[in-house]
């Protein structure tokens, strides 16, 4: 005779709890995500809001656009901004002209050099900008030095482009390296060579279109670095946009806040340009889907 299985009291009538409604399981993570995004947004937006309110302050209880109107009518603002933009354009052109062929060559022909490039690219993080500009000034301006340049060039603002290229190297190199790493460069080049394309055609019609987003990212990062760089220009006594913001901050804090907000929105306009045009015109490989 089989033995009866003993159940604890009430176990015979116990029923499993019903599963929670699927909507409730999704609602809680969604609510946590919304709260977290709101906290992060407040962390970044509240300082900007405070800066914007302060830039509109005209004394007492008055808030208007007086500071912005005064800045628009100040020639020094546009002169300093134009100088910074010009230096940024020079820096972007030289950086891309040096880095794109170098990164491509290392990817195709000399992958063993990639660790060396990565070490070189992070050196500006180790060397302080004040030491960098002093070393460059001594290297290029001392008569008889191997890399000495004419004194008229060292005394011009364009001399800072050399330092800006080095200063932006970690950001521009990393952006381009990530872009090339996402491509099958060997397959693209071999396919183009098999179709009779020259290396110049491969570079301009295959590699560059695929690197459009990476190039735009490197351009934006370099432009933002040059626009906000202060140490080089201050030491060499050039009135760039960052130096003028510092000067206005010592004279009129509300106008300095307006200038800082303006430079911030210029950077964000560049980012919107990347989002709008970065994904267009990109060459894709593979069959027709």
VMD Tcl script that draws the C-alpha trace (Angstrom):
set ca {
  {0.00 0.00 0.00}
  {1.51 3.32 -1.03}
  {2.22 5.77 1.70}
  {0.17 8.95 1.70}
  {2.17 12.09 0.98}
  {1.80 14.59 3.79}
  {1.27 18.22 2.74}
  {1.67 21.17 5.09}
  {-1.56 22.71 6.33}
  {-3.24 24.79 3.65}
  {-0.94 23.51 0.89}
  {-3.72 21.52 -0.75}
  {-5.71 24.65 -1.45}
  {-2.78 26.99 -2.24}
  {-2.77 28.37 -5.78}
  {0.14 30.09 -7.52}
  {0.04 33.87 -7.59}
  {-1.05 35.24 -10.95}
  {1.72 36.89 -13.00}
  {1.79 40.68 -12.97}
  {0.20 42.38 -15.92}
  {2.69 42.87 -18.76}
  {1.99 46.59 -18.88}
  {3.09 47.05 -15.27}
  {6.43 45.27 -15.89}
  {7.20 47.63 -18.76}
  {5.92 50.75 -17.01}
  {8.42 50.62 -14.14}
  {11.65 50.53 -16.25}
  {10.20 53.19 -18.53}
  {9.45 55.43 -15.55}
  {12.99 54.93 -14.19}
  {14.43 55.80 -17.60}
  {12.38 58.99 -17.77}
  {13.50 60.00 -14.27}
  {17.15 59.33 -15.07}
  {16.99 61.29 -18.34}
  {15.31 64.17 -16.52}
  {18.10 64.23 -13.89}
  {20.83 64.21 -16.55}
  {19.04 66.89 -18.59}
  {18.67 69.08 -15.51}
  {22.37 68.63 -14.72}
  {23.32 70.02 -18.14}
  {20.51 72.47 -18.79}
  {20.23 74.26 -15.43}
  {23.71 75.89 -15.74}
  {22.81 77.00 -19.26}
  {19.53 78.40 -18.03}
  {21.30 80.30 -15.26}
  {23.83 81.66 -17.75}
  {21.04 82.74 -20.10}
  {19.16 84.53 -17.31}
  {22.32 86.25 -16.14}
  {23.17 87.34 -19.71}
  {19.75 89.06 -19.92}
  {20.16 90.92 -16.64}
  {20.34 94.71 -17.15}
  {20.54 95.76 -13.51}
  {17.97 95.73 -10.75}
  {14.83 93.91 -11.82}
  {15.29 94.62 -15.52}
  {15.95 91.85 -18.07}
  {16.36 92.61 -21.74}
  {18.64 92.09 -24.75}
  {20.89 95.05 -24.02}
  {24.01 92.91 -23.59}
  {23.44 91.07 -26.85}
  {22.83 94.30 -28.74}
  {26.03 95.77 -27.30}
  {28.02 92.72 -28.36}
  {26.65 92.82 -31.89}
  {27.76 96.44 -32.19}
  {31.28 95.75 -30.83}
  {33.87 95.29 -33.62}
  {36.28 93.44 -31.31}
  {33.77 90.59 -30.92}
  {33.63 89.89 -34.63}
  {37.37 90.40 -35.07}
  {38.22 87.89 -32.32}
  {35.59 85.43 -33.52}
  {36.80 85.73 -37.11}
  {40.39 85.08 -36.01}
  {39.37 81.97 -34.05}
  {37.26 80.65 -36.93}
  {40.12 81.21 -39.38}
  {42.57 79.38 -37.13}
  {40.03 76.58 -36.65}
  {39.67 76.15 -40.43}
  {43.44 75.99 -40.87}
  {43.72 73.47 -38.05}
  {40.96 71.26 -39.45}
  {42.45 71.23 -42.95}
  {45.98 70.40 -41.74}
  {44.79 67.79 -39.24}
  {42.67 65.95 -41.80}
  {45.36 66.17 -44.48}
  {47.87 64.58 -42.11}
  {45.71 62.06 -40.29}
  {43.47 60.53 -42.97}
  {46.34 59.20 -45.16}
  {48.29 58.17 -42.06}
  {45.46 56.21 -40.46}
  {44.58 54.62 -43.80}
  {48.19 53.61 -44.47}
  {48.54 52.08 -41.01}
  {45.29 50.17 -41.45}
  {46.28 48.73 -44.86}
  {50.06 48.45 -44.86}
  {51.45 48.75 -41.34}
  {49.01 47.59 -38.65}
  {51.93 47.07 -36.27}
  {52.28 50.87 -36.12}
  {48.80 51.35 -34.64}
  {49.94 51.07 -30.97}
  {52.62 53.68 -31.71}
  {50.02 56.06 -33.14}
  {47.75 55.53 -30.16}
  {50.56 56.41 -27.75}
  {51.46 59.51 -29.78}
  {47.82 60.59 -29.96}
  {47.43 60.71 -26.17}
  {50.65 62.65 -25.56}
  {48.84 66.04 -25.54}
  {46.96 64.80 -22.46}
  {50.30 64.35 -20.69}
  {52.04 67.55 -21.80}
  {50.49 70.72 -20.32}
  {49.50 73.31 -22.94}
  {51.74 75.95 -21.37}
  {54.75 73.64 -21.69}
  {53.75 72.72 -25.23}
  {53.53 76.28 -26.48}
  {56.79 77.25 -24.76}
  {58.54 74.29 -26.38}
  {57.12 75.07 -29.81}
  {58.11 78.72 -29.50}
  {61.66 77.79 -28.60}
  {61.87 75.12 -31.31}
  {60.64 77.28 -34.17}
  {61.85 80.74 -33.20}
  {65.43 80.20 -32.00}
  {67.86 81.20 -34.78}
  {69.93 78.28 -36.00}
  {67.49 75.63 -34.74}
  {66.84 72.73 -37.15}
  {63.16 73.66 -37.49}
  {63.56 77.43 -37.18}
  {60.97 79.47 -39.05}
  {61.00 83.09 -40.20}
  {60.32 85.52 -37.40}
  {57.39 87.03 -39.32}
  {55.60 83.68 -39.17}
  {56.29 83.05 -35.48}
  {54.90 86.47 -34.64}
  {51.63 85.85 -36.51}
  {48.49 84.15 -35.15}
  {48.84 81.37 -37.74}
  {51.81 80.09 -35.75}
  {49.34 78.78 -33.15}
  {47.92 76.36 -35.73}
  {50.92 74.08 -35.11}
  {50.02 73.85 -31.44}
  {46.32 73.50 -32.18}
  {46.96 70.52 -34.48}
  {48.86 68.82 -31.65}
  {46.29 69.81 -29.05}
  {43.38 68.39 -31.07}
  {45.26 65.22 -32.04}
  {43.66 62.91 -29.42}
  {40.15 63.81 -30.56}
  {40.65 63.99 -34.31}
  {42.73 60.81 -34.45}
  {40.28 58.84 -32.33}
  {37.31 59.96 -34.44}
  {39.02 58.96 -37.68}
  {40.37 55.71 -36.28}
  {36.92 54.63 -35.10}
  {35.47 55.51 -38.50}
  {38.06 53.47 -40.40}
  {37.76 50.57 -37.92}
  {34.06 50.35 -38.76}
  {34.91 49.80 -42.45}
  {36.25 46.75 -44.23}
  {38.96 48.83 -45.86}
  {40.79 45.87 -47.37}
  {37.68 44.60 -49.15}
  {36.76 48.07 -50.40}
  {40.22 48.76 -51.80}
  {40.62 45.32 -53.38}
  {37.21 45.57 -55.01}
  {38.01 49.03 -56.36}
  {41.43 47.92 -57.64}
  {39.88 44.91 -59.36}
  {37.53 47.30 -61.17}
  {40.46 49.37 -62.43}
  {40.29 52.30 -60.00}
  {43.45 54.19 -59.17}
  {44.53 54.93 -55.61}
  {43.46 58.55 -55.96}
  {40.00 57.42 -57.07}
  {39.82 54.93 -54.20}
  {40.75 57.64 -51.75}
  {38.34 60.29 -53.04}
  {35.39 58.15 -54.20}
  {35.45 55.16 -51.83}
  {37.25 55.93 -48.58}
  {36.27 59.57 -48.05}
  {32.51 59.06 -48.61}
  {32.51 56.20 -46.12}
  {34.38 58.37 -43.60}
  {32.02 61.31 -43.94}
  {30.57 61.00 -40.44}
  {33.98 60.44 -38.86}
  {35.42 63.44 -40.72}
  {32.53 65.64 -39.61}
  {33.01 64.47 -36.02}
  {36.74 65.23 -36.10}
  {35.99 68.61 -37.67}
  {33.50 69.53 -34.98}
  {35.78 68.46 -32.14}
  {38.74 70.36 -33.59}
  {36.63 73.44 -34.24}
  {35.31 73.43 -30.66}
  {38.81 73.01 -29.20}
  {40.27 75.88 -31.22}
  {37.29 78.13 -30.53}
  {37.64 77.65 -26.78}
  {41.44 77.47 -26.49}
  {42.83 80.14 -24.16}
  {46.35 79.25 -23.02}
  {48.16 79.46 -26.36}
  {46.60 82.77 -27.39}
  {47.01 84.32 -23.96}
  {50.70 83.46 -23.74}
  {51.43 84.64 -27.28}
  {49.26 87.78 -26.79}
  {46.76 87.17 -29.58}
  {43.17 88.33 -29.18}
  {41.20 85.20 -30.02}
  {37.58 84.60 -29.07}
  {38.43 82.84 -25.80}
  {40.84 85.61 -24.80}
  {38.20 88.24 -25.54}
  {35.62 86.35 -23.46}
  {38.10 86.33 -20.56}
  {38.70 90.05 -20.99}
  {34.98 90.83 -21.08}
  {34.51 88.66 -18.00}
  {36.83 90.97 -16.09}
  {35.01 94.08 -17.33}
  {31.37 93.05 -17.76}
  {30.18 89.68 -16.49}
  {26.80 89.76 -18.20}
  {28.33 90.35 -21.63}
  {30.78 87.50 -20.96}
  {27.83 85.23 -20.19}
  {26.19 86.26 -23.44}
  {29.39 85.52 -25.37}
  {29.79 82.13 -23.71}
  {26.21 81.23 -24.54}
  {26.75 82.33 -28.12}
  {29.84 80.12 -28.51}
  {27.93 77.20 -27.01}
  {25.13 77.53 -29.55}
  {27.63 77.82 -32.40}
  {29.02 74.43 -31.35}
  {25.55 72.90 -31.13}
  {24.68 74.19 -34.58}
  {27.69 72.30 -35.85}
  {26.46 69.15 -34.13}
  {23.05 69.57 -35.74}
  {24.80 69.85 -39.07}
  {26.52 66.51 -38.42}
  {23.23 64.85 -37.48}
  {21.56 66.25 -40.60}
  {24.25 65.45 -43.14}
  {26.40 62.75 -41.59}
  {24.36 59.82 -42.82}
  {23.93 61.03 -46.38}
  {26.06 60.03 -49.31}
  {27.64 57.05 -47.52}
  {28.85 54.24 -49.71}
  {27.69 50.77 -48.64}
  {28.98 47.33 -49.53}
  {27.00 44.15 -49.95}
  {24.23 42.93 -52.14}
  {20.94 44.55 -52.82}
  {18.55 43.96 -49.93}
}
mol new
graphics top color blue
foreach p $ca { graphics top sphere $p radius 0.5 }
foreach p [lrange $ca 0 end-1] q [lrange $ca 1 end] { graphics top cylinder $p $q radius 0.2 }
display resetview
